[in-house]
């Protein structure tokens, strides 16, 4: 069985998290310099904090992992878990948020590591949506919010 798609997805997931990318920094390089105080700051009310964005990335990765495992997940855009407030996230702490993000990366890659392309292309998590579509969506989602984290950081630096 072919593993070209699976291996490509794993490489992309690793690159986004802590690899070498051609577009800019990876998640680790972006978030590591952020202090505990800065993590929960919104540079302007309409822009999410880095902590809010990291939690949001994590919650959708966990949703995807459940679906990949054939488990039920009711997460939706309207779910209260989709976006947690800075106040709620402060209780978790910046170190835990970063650790959870890293752990979700490890868990996702570990799950995919023994799968083949057929598994992703021929299994669905809902009608007309393959598991390949799901993991590609996680990659797109991570990249989108990586860009938002970069904007948040730039806006926070402009205020200082």
C-alpha positions as CSV (number, residue, x, y, z in Angstrom):
1,X,0.0,0.0,0.0
2,X,1.1,3.5,-0.8
3,X,2.1,5.9,1.9
4,X,3.0,9.0,-0.2
5,X,0.0,11.1,1.0
6,X,0.4,10.0,4.6
7,X,4.2,10.8,4.6
8,X,3.6,14.1,3.0
9,X,0.9,15.1,5.6
10,X,3.3,14.1,8.4
11,X,6.1,16.2,6.9
12,X,3.7,19.2,6.6
13,X,2.5,18.8,10.2
14,X,6.1,18.6,11.5
15,X,7.1,21.6,9.4
16,X,4.3,23.7,10.7
17,X,5.0,22.8,14.3
18,X,8.8,23.0,14.4
19,X,10.3,22.4,11.0
20,X,11.9,24.5,8.3
21,X,9.3,26.3,6.2
22,X,9.6,28.5,3.2
23,X,6.8,30.9,4.1
24,X,8.0,32.1,7.6
25,X,8.5,30.8,11.1
26,X,6.9,27.6,12.5
27,X,4.6,27.5,15.5
28,X,7.4,26.8,18.0
29,X,9.5,29.7,16.8
30,X,6.5,32.0,16.9
31,X,5.2,31.1,20.4
32,X,8.4,30.4,22.4
33,X,9.4,34.0,22.8
34,X,6.0,35.1,24.0
35,X,5.9,35.8,27.7
36,X,3.2,34.6,30.1
37,X,1.8,38.1,30.2
38,X,1.9,38.7,26.5
39,X,0.3,35.3,25.8
40,X,-3.0,36.5,27.2
41,X,-3.0,40.1,25.7
42,X,-5.2,41.1,22.9
43,X,-3.4,43.9,21.0
44,X,-6.8,45.3,20.0
45,X,-10.2,44.0,21.1
46,X,-11.0,42.4,17.7
47,X,-7.8,40.3,17.6
48,X,-7.3,37.1,19.5
49,X,-4.5,36.7,22.0
50,X,-1.8,34.1,21.3
51,X,-3.2,31.9,24.0
52,X,-6.7,32.0,22.5
53,X,-5.2,31.0,19.1
54,X,-3.1,28.2,20.5
55,X,-6.0,26.8,22.4
56,X,-8.2,27.1,19.3
57,X,-5.6,25.2,17.2
58,X,-5.4,22.5,19.9
59,X,-9.1,22.0,20.3
60,X,-9.6,21.4,16.6
61,X,-6.6,19.1,16.4
62,X,-8.2,17.1,19.3
63,X,-11.5,17.0,17.4
64,X,-9.7,15.7,14.3
65,X,-7.9,13.0,16.3
66,X,-11.2,11.8,17.8
67,X,-12.7,11.6,14.3
68,X,-9.6,9.8,12.9
69,X,-10.0,7.2,15.6
70,X,-13.7,6.8,14.7
71,X,-14.9,8.5,17.9
72,X,-17.6,11.0,18.2
73,X,-16.8,14.7,18.5
74,X,-19.5,17.3,18.7
75,X,-17.2,20.3,18.3
76,X,-18.6,23.0,16.1
77,X,-18.0,26.6,15.4
78,X,-20.8,27.4,17.9
79,X,-19.3,25.2,20.6
80,X,-18.2,27.0,23.8
81,X,-14.9,25.0,23.6
82,X,-14.2,26.6,20.2
83,X,-12.9,29.8,21.7
84,X,-12.2,30.1,25.4
85,X,-11.7,33.4,27.1
86,X,-8.4,34.6,28.2
87,X,-9.6,34.4,31.8
88,X,-10.4,30.7,31.4
89,X,-7.1,30.1,29.6
90,X,-5.1,31.9,32.3
91,X,-6.2,29.2,34.7
92,X,-4.7,26.6,32.4
93,X,-1.5,28.6,32.1
94,X,0.7,29.4,29.1
95,X,3.1,26.5,29.7
96,X,0.3,24.0,29.7
97,X,-1.3,25.5,26.6
98,X,2.0,25.1,24.7
99,X,2.6,21.6,26.1
100,X,-0.9,20.6,25.1
101,X,-0.3,21.9,21.6
102,X,3.0,19.9,21.3
103,X,1.3,16.8,22.7
104,X,-1.5,17.1,20.1
105,X,1.1,17.2,17.4
106,X,2.8,14.1,18.7
107,X,-0.5,12.3,19.0
108,X,-1.7,13.2,15.5
109,X,1.6,12.1,13.9
110,X,1.7,8.9,16.0
111,X,-1.8,8.0,14.9
112,X,-1.0,8.6,11.2
113,X,2.4,6.9,11.3
114,X,1.1,3.4,10.7
115,X,-1.7,4.3,8.2
116,X,-1.6,4.2,4.5
117,X,-3.1,6.4,1.8
118,X,-6.0,4.0,1.3
119,X,-7.0,4.6,4.9
120,X,-7.2,8.4,4.4
121,X,-8.7,8.3,1.0
122,X,-11.3,5.6,1.5
123,X,-12.7,6.3,5.0
124,X,-15.0,9.1,5.8
125,X,-15.8,11.0,9.0
126,X,-19.0,12.3,7.6
127,X,-20.8,11.8,4.3
128,X,-18.6,13.0,1.3
129,X,-15.7,14.0,3.6
130,X,-12.7,11.7,3.7
131,X,-10.2,11.4,6.5
132,X,-7.7,12.9,4.0
133,X,-9.9,16.0,3.7
134,X,-9.9,16.2,7.5
135,X,-6.2,16.1,8.0
136,X,-5.6,18.5,5.1
137,X,-8.1,20.8,6.8
138,X,-6.1,20.7,10.0
139,X,-3.0,21.7,8.1
140,X,-4.8,24.6,6.5
141,X,-6.3,25.6,9.9
142,X,-2.9,25.5,11.6
143,X,-1.4,27.7,8.9
144,X,-4.2,30.2,9.0
145,X,-3.9,30.7,12.7
146,X,-0.1,30.7,12.6
147,X,-0.5,33.8,10.5
148,X,-2.9,35.3,13.0
149,X,-0.4,34.6,15.8
150,X,2.2,36.5,13.8
151,X,-0.2,39.5,13.4
152,X,-0.9,39.4,17.1
153,X,2.8,39.4,18.0
154,X,3.5,42.3,15.6
155,X,0.6,44.3,17.0
156,X,1.8,43.7,20.6
157,X,5.3,44.9,19.6
158,X,3.9,48.0,18.0
159,X,2.4,49.0,21.3
160,X,5.7,48.9,23.2
